């Protein structure tokens, strides 16, 4: 599914008349930062899987939901309840 979506985005991008005017520098930098963070996270996970025991690494990796909720609570002052967690 991801490949079809990416192919659709490439098709739309290359068939637009104003190819370079619809990307701002801010959006390109934000997209690059998000992509870099995703790459580094995946690389860290693969490194952890090769060096550590599978059960420990996958257990720690599963805590990303809790870490995200805690960051939202601390940084964005989100209200946490059992339904949101």
KOLTORDO-162733 format. One record per residue (C-alpha): residue number from 1; residue in three letters; z, x, y. Coordinates in pm, 1 decimal, decimal comma. Example, Ala and Ser with C-alpha at 12.3 -4.5 7.8 and 13.67 -1.06 7.14 Angstrom:
KOLTORDO-162733
i->1 aa->ALA up->780,0 east->1230,0 north->-450,0
i->2 aa->SER up->714,0 east->1367,0 north->-106,0
end
This chain:
KOLTORDO-162733
i->1 aa->UNK up->0,0 east->0,0 north->0,0
i->2 aa->UNK up->80,9 east->283,2 north->239,4
i->3 aa->UNK up->-260,9 east->438,2 north->192,4
i->4 aa->UNK up->-433,7 east->111,9 north->280,4
i->5 aa->UNK up->-224,5 east->77,9 north->595,4
i->6 aa->UNK up->-293,2 east->436,8 north->695,9
i->7 aa->UNK up->-664,3 east->391,5 north->631,2
i->8 aa->UNK up->-660,6 east->77,5 north->845,6
i->9 aa->UNK up->-491,8 east->265,1 north->1129,7
i->10 aa->UNK up->-749,9 east->543,5 north->1106,1
i->11 aa->UNK up->-1031,1 east->288,4 north->1108,7
i->12 aa->UNK up->-891,6 east->115,4 north->1416,4
i->13 aa->UNK up->-832,9 east->446,6 north->1592,8
i->14 aa->UNK up->-1180,4 east->587,1 north->1534,8
i->15 aa->UNK up->-1362,6 east->262,7 north->1616,5
i->16 aa->UNK up->-1199,9 east->204,0 north->1954,7
i->17 aa->UNK up->-1404,2 east->264,4 north->2265,1
i->18 aa->UNK up->-1116,7 east->418,6 north->2462,0
i->19 aa->UNK up->-1004,4 east->661,9 north->2194,5
i->20 aa->UNK up->-773,8 east->888,0 north->2392,7
i->21 aa->UNK up->-645,3 east->656,4 north->2662,2
i->22 aa->UNK up->-414,7 east->439,8 north->2453,4
i->23 aa->UNK up->-178,7 east->721,4 north->2342,3
i->24 aa->UNK up->77,4 east->832,7 north->2594,6
i->25 aa->UNK up->240,8 east->1172,4 north->2575,9
i->26 aa->UNK up->578,4 east->1005,7 north->2526,8
i->27 aa->UNK up->459,9 east->808,5 north->2222,2
i->28 aa->UNK up->297,2 east->1114,7 north->2066,1
i->29 aa->UNK up->618,1 east->1315,9 north->2112,1
i->30 aa->UNK up->829,8 east->1033,4 north->1969,9
i->31 aa->UNK up->599,7 east->996,9 north->1669,5
i->32 aa->UNK up->603,1 east->1371,5 north->1612,1
i->33 aa->UNK up->983,0 east->1381,0 north->1628,5
i->34 aa->UNK up->1013,3 east->1092,3 north->1381,8
i->35 aa->UNK up->764,0 east->1254,3 north->1145,3
i->36 aa->UNK up->941,6 east->1589,2 north->1166,1
i->37 aa->UNK up->1278,8 east->1430,7 north->1092,0
i->38 aa->UNK up->1129,4 east->1245,8 north->795,3
i->39 aa->UNK up->975,4 east->1565,8 north->661,8
i->40 aa->UNK up->1297,8 east->1763,0 north->703,2
i->41 aa->UNK up->1498,0 east->1488,5 north->532,5
i->42 aa->UNK up->1260,8 east->1476,8 north->236,8
i->43 aa->UNK up->1259,2 east->1854,6 north->213,4
i->44 aa->UNK up->1639,9 east->1864,1 north->218,3
i->45 aa->UNK up->1653,8 east->1599,0 north->-56,1
i->46 aa->UNK up->1407,2 east->1787,3 north->-276,1
i->47 aa->UNK up->1597,4 east->2112,0 north->-222,6
i->48 aa->UNK up->1925,6 east->1941,6 north->-311,4
i->49 aa->UNK up->1770,3 east->1791,4 north->-624,6
i->50 aa->UNK up->1651,4 east->2133,3 north->-742,9
i->51 aa->UNK up->1983,6 east->2307,7 north->-676,2
i->52 aa->UNK up->2249,7 east->2048,0 north->-748,4
i->53 aa->UNK up->2335,1 east->1805,1 north->-1026,2
i->54 aa->UNK up->2122,7 east->1492,8 north->-1017,0
i->55 aa->UNK up->2415,4 east->1251,2 north->-1035,5
i->56 aa->UNK up->2592,2 east->1405,5 north->-735,9
i->57 aa->UNK up->2279,2 east->1433,9 north->-520,6
i->58 aa->UNK up->2164,3 east->1078,4 north->-583,8
i->59 aa->UNK up->2515,2 east->944,6 north->-521,1
i->60 aa->UNK up->2532,5 east->1122,1 north->-186,0
i->61 aa->UNK up->2178,0 east->1018,8 north->-100,8
i->62 aa->UNK up->2269,9 east->654,7 north->-160,9
i->63 aa->UNK up->2526,4 east->675,0 north->118,1
i->64 aa->UNK up->2255,7 east->682,3 north->386,9
i->65 aa->UNK up->2307,3 east->310,2 north->447,0
i->66 aa->UNK up->2675,0 east->364,2 north->521,1
i->67 aa->UNK up->2598,2 east->661,5 north->748,7
i->68 aa->UNK up->2342,7 east->452,8 north->939,0
i->69 aa->UNK up->2595,1 east->172,5 north->983,8
i->70 aa->UNK up->2858,2 east->417,4 north->1108,1
i->71 aa->UNK up->2618,2 east->571,1 north->1358,8
i->72 aa->UNK up->2528,7 east->223,6 north->1484,8
i->73 aa->UNK up->2898,9 east->140,6 north->1519,1
i->74 aa->UNK up->2988,5 east->464,8 north->1699,6
i->75 aa->UNK up->2681,2 east->519,4 north->1917,6
i->76 aa->UNK up->2555,4 east->167,7 north->1984,4
i->77 aa->UNK up->2889,8 east->-15,6 north->1960,6
i->78 aa->UNK up->2754,6 east->-252,5 north->1695,2
i->79 aa->UNK up->2991,9 east->-501,8 north->1542,3
i->80 aa->UNK up->3030,6 east->-429,5 north->1171,1
i->81 aa->UNK up->3118,0 east->-688,0 north->910,7
i->82 aa->UNK up->3059,8 east->-722,9 north->538,0
i->83 aa->UNK up->2733,5 east->-908,3 north->588,1
i->84 aa->UNK up->2584,1 east->-624,0 north->795,8
i->85 aa->UNK up->2706,4 east->-351,9 north->561,7
end
